[in-house]
């Protein structure tokens, strides 16, 4: 995802809220600078968690495995480009 606008941020926030209610963790991988800055400005990075915004997919998979060891069962891994 090269860019994100207000509609995309709103959709992401809805996904994060729904995921939290359902016990699912969202992990974002491979995010570009514009979406990252927009997510940070909207403070959605706090909802996602800094450890779950990863530079590449292998790190995302590692984070998912670590989280699963703590007892959570569900994930949404998004590899954005």
C-alpha positions in Angstrom: 0.0 0.0 0.0 1.8 3.1 -1.2 -0.6 5.6 0.5 -3.6 5.7 2.8 -6.3 8.4 3.0 -8.9 9.3 5.6 -11.2 6.5 4.3 -8.5 4.0 4.6 -7.7 5.1 8.1 -11.3 4.9 9.1 -11.5 1.3 7.7 -8.3 0.4 9.5 -9.7 1.7 12.8 -12.9 -0.3 12.2 -10.8 -3.5 11.6 -8.7 -2.8 14.7 -11.8 -2.3 16.9 -13.5 -5.4 15.5 -10.3 -7.4 15.9 -10.0 -6.4 19.5 -13.6 -7.4 20.2 -13.1 -10.8 18.5 -9.7 -11.4 20.2 -7.8 -11.2 16.9 -4.5 -9.4 16.6 -3.6 -7.3 13.5 0.0 -7.3 12.3 1.1 -4.9 9.6 4.1 -5.8 7.5 6.1 -3.9 4.8 4.5 -0.5 5.4 5.7 2.5 3.4 6.5 5.9 5.0 3.3 7.8 4.1 0.9 5.2 5.5 3.1 4.8 8.6 3.1 8.5 9.2 -0.7 8.7 8.7 -1.3 5.8 11.0 1.0 7.4 13.6 -0.7 10.8 13.3 -4.1 9.1 13.7 -2.6 7.3 16.8 -3.7 4.0 15.3 -0.1 2.7 15.9 -1.0 2.7 19.6 -4.0 0.4 18.9 -1.9 -1.9 16.7 1.1 -1.9 19.0 4.6 -0.9 18.0 5.7 -4.6 18.0 3.1 -5.5 15.5 4.1 -2.9 12.8 6.9 -4.8 11.1 9.3 -3.9 8.3 8.9 -7.3 6.5 6.8 -10.5 6.5 9.3 -12.7 8.3 9.3 -10.4 11.3 5.5 -10.4 11.2 5.4 -14.2 11.3 7.9 -14.2 14.2 5.7 -11.8 16.1 2.6 -13.9 15.4 4.3 -17.0 16.7 5.4 -15.2 19.8 1.9 -13.9 20.4 0.4 -17.4 19.9 2.7 -18.8 22.6 1.1 -16.3 25.0 -2.3 -17.9 24.4 -4.0 -15.9 21.6 -5.3 -17.9 18.6 -6.2 -15.6 15.8 -4.3 -13.2 13.6 -4.8 -10.9 10.6 -1.4 -10.4 9.0 -1.3 -7.7 6.3 1.7 -7.5 4.1 1.5 -4.0 2.6 3.7 -2.8 -0.1 
